Amino acid sequence: MKTALISAILLTASLAGAAVPSGSAKIDLVVLAGLKQQNIPTSKVCTDAVFLRRVYLDVIGTLPTAAETRAFLADKSLAKRTKLIDALMERDEFADYWANKWSDLLRVKAEFPINLWPNAAQAYHHWIRAGIKENKPYDKFVREILTSSGSNFRVPQVNFYRALQSKEPEALASTVALTFMGVRADKWDKDRLAGMAVLFSQVGFKKTAEWKEEVVYFDSMKAAKNAASGLLSKAKFPDGTPAKLTETADPRVVFANWLTNARNPWFTRNIANRAWFWLQGRGVIHPVDDCNAKNPPSNARLLALLQRELITSKYDIKHLFRVILNSKTYQRSAIPASKNPKAEALFAHYPLRRLDAEVLIDALCHITGTTETYSSLIPEPFTFIPEDCRSIALPDGSIGSPFLELFGRPPRDTGTEDERNNTPTAAQRLHMLNSSHIRNKIERSKKLAPLLRFSKGNPQKPVQALYLTILSRYATPGELKIVKEYAQGPEVKGKMGARIVLTDLAWALINSSEFLYRH
């Protein structure tokens, strides 16, 4: 009966209006122009209920509460979507969620094979989160990562150079290119990578008397040696331009000046493309960290527009998010209006995506009022996590749980986007349907307990409460009819009948695609 109930749960969509900033309208015009060339129709704008759930998950990795859902759906203001976007970006969960994203890219992991060690991983994560919380301009954020020197415990951003499996100049250069330019340097010719590697050949690493502390610095002795050997004269930027280096100047600063220049084609393109990918589910260049001549943007005008928005806003990432989130392109339904295989790449509709492992377990805990237990292979003071800590706020990739592992959380070994695996598996389906882990969350939940009882005065009330809590919308008349018929069936008997119906309903909703996917 649970399977029958699951299959009866359907998505709905209808047209809704919203106030749109000028940059968002420009996005829509450029996207529509690209679709028109291919004669591809767009999906309708999604309903308020779909938008509410989508924007909560995409912006803060957190489900709305039933009360927040009721309030938003009851609000008749045309600008309510814009207001909600602004409000979400000021919440603490915004900093938690995006610090988690950046920690994946920057390989914030205490143990093997990155080996930052717990106290350095904690400091690094705290620095990343603080930068997001204060909305530090992106060019400044990157410049501090690339040019800072000092103790990895006291100047946390220097851990960027330590969070590698190799500290050879070629490895440092390749990681910089991947993270901040969105390119795979291993696909370059040897001379191109060698020229960039010179710019990172003077990075020094020095141990201290404190356990696991390491100082990252500009090594002037290496610089003098490289100047004497003629190596400095071979330094080149990735575009082939010679880099003029002296033995007294830190070449990391020289590279950062080149990289963050507004005329640089790689820097702004990379972060604009990643931001679009994070919010829209697919990059304008896709995959986002393999930009090359053989992998062109699906809509070059769109990518150029996103880059201009970043530059004119002085690299304000929140501004770029607002422009994307307020666009009709982002707010389109996930139900395709065309079978054209190019529709998704040209953003004719919002793409379905399974919830990330951290977001999914946080959603289950949010719904049931339960917590998770996290642990590290090497228990140290920094790895003891408070019981109420959410997965999106975990500071270290070495701290996890069997659930996170099963559902494809990235290991943070390479910093590539494809480390995260959101492809559903049979083991995941069995866990959601049959595991004692999920069953106990539902059946022993103090938060769900009041909802798992039929109200004598209004039997629809607990059903609607479950839909609002789990799916962030009201049940449709058809769904209410299905539940009523199930409650009157021969399988449901005795005094516990109401609880059985509502428990099965909660289980069915949690196992539905509507819950498990962003849509």
N, C-alpha and C positions, 0 to 999 in steps of 0.2 A: 504493500500500500504506500510506503514511503516513496518508492520509485514512481508510482503513478502520480503521487502528489507533486513530486519534483517536476515531472514532465508537463504538468498542467500550468506551471508558473511561466508567464510570458511577459516580454517587455512591451511597453507602449510608448508612442512618441507623438507630439503635436507641436504646432508652431508657437513660439513665444518671442516676445520682443525684449530688447535691452538697449540701454544707452551705450554708444560705442565711441571711444576717443578717435581722433583723426588718424593716428598711426594704425589703428586696428582696421579702419575703413580702407586704408591704402593696401593693407594685406589682402583684404577681401577682393579688391579690384584686381590685384595682380594674380591672385589664385584663380579667380573667375576667368580672367583672360587666358590663362594657361589651359584651363579646362575647355573653354570655348574652342580653342584651336583643335582640340581632340574630339570635339562634339560629345563631351561627357557631362551629364547633368549632375547637380549636387543634391545631397540629402537635405531634408528640411532641418531647420534649427531645432535642437532637442527641447524637450519639455523642461519645465522648472525643476521637477523632481530629479530627472536625469542629470541636469546641469549641476544641481546642488551636490549630489553624490560625487560626480566626476571632479568638480573643482576642489572639493575637500580632499579627495584622494590624490589628485595631481599636485596640489599646492602644499598640503601639510601631511599627506600620508595617513590621514585619520578620518574615520567616518563621522558624519554629523550625529548629534544626539537626536532622539525622537522630538524633544522640545525645539531644537534648532530647526528641524525639518518642518514641524508644524508652523513655526513662526515665518519661515521663508516662503512656504507655500501659501500662507494666508496674506502675505505682503502684496499689495496691488501696485506698488511703485514700479515704474518703468526702468528706474536706475538701480533696482535691487541687486542685479547681478554684478554690476560694477562696484557697488558698495561692499558686497560680500567678498569680492576679490581683494579689495583694499584691506578689509578687516582680517582676512586670513593671513595676509603677508606680514601682519604685525603680531601674530601669535607666536608663542614660544615653540610650538610644534613646527613652525616654518623653519626655524633655525635648526631644530633637531633633524628634520627630514632632509634638508639640503646639506647639512654637515655629513649625514650618512652617505648621500650621493657622492660628495666630494671625497670622502674618506675611501670610497671604493676606487676612485680614479687615482688618488694620491697614495694608495696602498698603506693605509693606517692599520698596521698589524704587528702585534708584539712578537709573535713566535715564528717558527720556521715557515717559509724560507726567507721572509723579510727581516725578521729579528730586530725590530725596533726596541723591544723590551717594554714591559708594561708601563713604567713611568713615562717613557718618551712617547709612547702611543697615546697615553692619556693627555699629555701636554699638547701634542700635535692636534689631536681632535678638539681640545678646548680652544686652541688658536683658530682653527678652521671655523668652529661654531661661532666664536666671538666676531670674526670677520663678516659672517653672514648676518648675524644679529644686528650689527651696526651698519650693514649694507655698504661695506668697504668697496670702493670702485674696483672693478675687475682688473684693470691694468696695474693698480697699486698692489692688489692681492698677489698677482703673479710676480711682479717685480720684487716684492719682499721674499717670496719663495726662492727666486733665482739668485738673488744677490746677498742674502743675509749670511753672516758668519757668527759663530759662537757655539756655546754648549747646547747639545740637543735637548737637555733638560730645561734650559733657561731661555733659549731662543728656538722655540719649537719648530718653526718653519724650516730650519736647516735639516730636519729629518727627511725632507724630500730627497736629499742626496744620499741619505743612508737607507732609504726604503727600496733598495735594489739588491738583486741577487749578485750583481757584479758592480764594482766601482771603477771599472776601466773607463777612460774618457769616451770611448765609442758607446758604451752602455748608458752613460749619463746623457750624451747627446741624443741617443735614440729615444730615451724616456722623455726628455724635454720635447722632442719633436712630436711624439705620440700624444702627450698630455696637453700641450699648449698650441700645437699646430694641426693636430688631427691627422698626422701622416705616419706611415710605417717606414721608418728609415732603413729597415732591412731590405726594402725594395729599391733603395737608391743604388747608384753605382758606387764603387769603393771610394773613389776620390771625393765624391760629394760628402759622404759621411765622415771621411777622414778630415776634410776641411772644417766641418762643424765641430768635430771632436777636439780639435786644437783649442777651441774656445772653452773647453771644460777640462783641459789637461793640467791646469794649475789648482784644481780643487784638492785641498789637503784634509786629511783625517788624523786626529791625534787623540789618543786615550788620555784619561786623567786618573787621579787616585780614587775617584768615586766609582763605585761598581756600575758598569755598563754605560757610564757617561763618555761621550765622545765630542770633540770639538771639530767643527767643520770650518775651514778658513781658506783664504787665498794664500797659497804657498809660494812665497817670493823666491825661495831657493829653487823650486821647480821652474819658476818663471825665468830665472837667470840661466838655468841649465838649458831650457828650451830656446831661449834667445841665442845662446852661444852655438847651439846646434843648427840654428836656422829654422826650427820648427814653427816659431811664431809667425814667420813670414808666409807660411802655408795656410794660415787660418782663413776660412771663407764662410760667409753666411750661406744658408741653404739655397738662396737664389743665385749663387755663384759669384756674388760681389766679394772682393777681398776685404778682410777685416783688418784694420790697422791696429796692431797691438804693440804695447811697450812692456818691458819687464817689470815696471812699477805699477801698472794699472791692472785692476782685476778684470779679466776678459769676460767674466759673467755680467758685469755692468755694461760692457760694450755690447754684448749680445742682447741684454734686456732692453737697451736703448733701441736697437734695431727691431726687436720683436714687437714691442709695444707702440711703435710708431703707427699713427693712424693710416699711413699709406701702405703698411705691410699687408699683403693679400692673405696671409695665413692666420694671423692672430685673431682678428675680429671674426673672420669667416668661421673659424673653429668654434668659438664660444657661441656665436649666433646659431650655428647649425646644431650644436649640442642642446642649447636651450629649446629650440624648436622640437628636437627629438624627445627631450624629457617631457615636454608638455603635450606634444601632438602624437607621440608614439612612433614617429618615423622621421628621419633626418631629411632635409632637402638634398643633402649628399648622404647616401646610405650604403654601407655602414658609416657612422659618423667619424670613426677614427681610422678611416682608410681613404682619405682624400687623395686622388691622383687623377691624371689626365684621362685615364680609362674609366673613371667613375665620376662623371660630371653631375652637377646638380640637376634635379628633375625640373626645377624652375629657377633659373639663374637670376631673374628679376626679383623674385621673392627673397632669395638669399642676400642680394645686394641691398634690398630695402631693410632687412633685419640688421645688417651691418651698419647702415646709416643711422638707424635708430640708436644703436649702441654708441656710436661715435658722438652723435649730437647730444646724447644724454651724459656724456663723459663716463662711459662704461658703467652705467647704472643697471645692474642685472634685474633689479626689481622693476625698473621701468620697462625693460624688454619683456619681462613676464606679463606685466599689465597689458601691454600692447597685444601680445599673442592671445592672452586669456579673454580679452574683451572682443576679439574678432569673431565674426560669424563663422569663419573657417574652423576655429577651435570649438565653437558651440554647435556644430552640426551633429545630427543624429549619427549613431553608429550603424544604422540600417542603410546599406548601399542603395543608391537610386540607379545604379548602372552595373552591368556585368563586365564592363570593359576592364581588362587586367591592369590598365594604367590608372584607374580611378584612385586607388589608395596612394600610389606614389605622387599623384598630383593633388591629393588632399580634398577629394570630393566628399569624403565622409570621415568621421572619427574612427580610428581603428580599434577593434577589440583587443584587449591585452589582459592576460591573467595578472592578478595582483602579485606584486613582489612578495617574497617570503616574509620579510619583516612587516610589511603592511598587512598581510593576511593574518598573521598571528596576533598582531595588535588589534585588528578588527574583531577577531574572535574573543579576545580578552575584553575589549570594549563592550561588546554585546552582552557577554556573560558576567562581567564584573569580576573576572578571575585574573590570575597572574601567571607568569611563566618562570621557570628556574633556568638560569644561564650559568655556564661554567667555562673554565679555561683548562686546557691540558696541563698547564703549569700553574697551580694556585699560588698567587702572590697577593699582597695587600690590595693592589690596584685592580685585581680581577674579581673581587667580591662585589657583586652587583646587588643593589637594593631590590627587594621583591617586587616593588611597584615600577621598576624601570621598564620603559617600553623598548621594543626591538629597534625602532628607528633612532633611539637615543644611545644605543650601545657604542662606547667609544673606541672599541678595539675589535678588529676582525678575527682575533683569536678567541674571543668570547662568543659563545653561541649555544645552540641547543640542537637536539636531534631533528626537531621540526624545521628549523632554518636550513639545516643541511639537506633534508629530504626535499624541500621546496625550492632549491636552487639558488640560495644566497651565494654571491660571488666569494671566492677564496681570497681575493685581493692580492694575488701573486704577480699579476702583470699590469693591472690598470686598464685593461681593454674592456669595452662594453660587453663583449660576448662572453665574459666570465660569468655573468648572470644568466642562469638558465631558467626561463619561465615556460618551457615546454611541458605541458601536463604529462604525467606518467601514470601507469597503472597503480604503482605503489602510493602515489599521492591520493588517487581516487579512493583506494581502499582505506587509507588513513582517515580521510574525511568521512567516509561512510560507516566504517566499522571499528575504528580504534576506541579504546577506553579513554584515551586522552581527550578526544572531542566529546564523547558521550558524557564523561564526568563534568566537562565544562557546562554542558547544557543541563544535565539532570541535577547537578549540585549547585547550580548558580543561584545565589541569593538575589541577584539583580533580575533574573528572569522569573523567579518564583512567583512574584505577584501577578505576572502576566500569564502564567500557566494555569489560570483558573477562569472558567466561564463566569461572566457577570450575569446574574439573574435578570437584572433590569435591561441589559443590552448585551446579548451574546456576541455581537460583532466587535465590541470594544476591545477584548484581549487580542482578537485576530488582527485588528487594525494596529494595535500597539506593537505586535510582533513585526508586522510589515514595516512600520515606521522605524523600529529599532534596527532591523536587519537589512532591509532593502532601501530605507530612506524614502519611502513613498507609501501612499495609501493602497490598500488592496482594491482591485477592480470588482465590479459586481459579479463577473464570471468566476473570479477567484474565491469570493465569499460563498458562492454557490457550491463550488467544489468542496470547500471545507465543511459546509453544512451537510452535504451528502455523505462525506466521509464520517462525520460525527454520528450520522444516523445509520451507518452500516453495521452489519452483524459482527465485525471484528472489534468494535468498540462497545464494551459492556461494563456494567458495575459502577460503583461509586467513583472509581478512578478514571472513568471514561473521558471526562473533560480534560484532565491532565494528559492522558495519552494522546488525545487529538492535538492539543496545543504543543506538546513535546515533539510529536511527529512533524507538525507544521514547522516548528523552529528548525528541526533537523533538515527538513526538505528545503527550506529557504537557504540555509547555510550551505547546502550542497548544490544549489542552483547555479547555473552559469551567470545569472544576474548578480549574484553575490561574489562569485569567484573572479569575475572579470571587471576591468574598467570598461565602461561603455558610454 
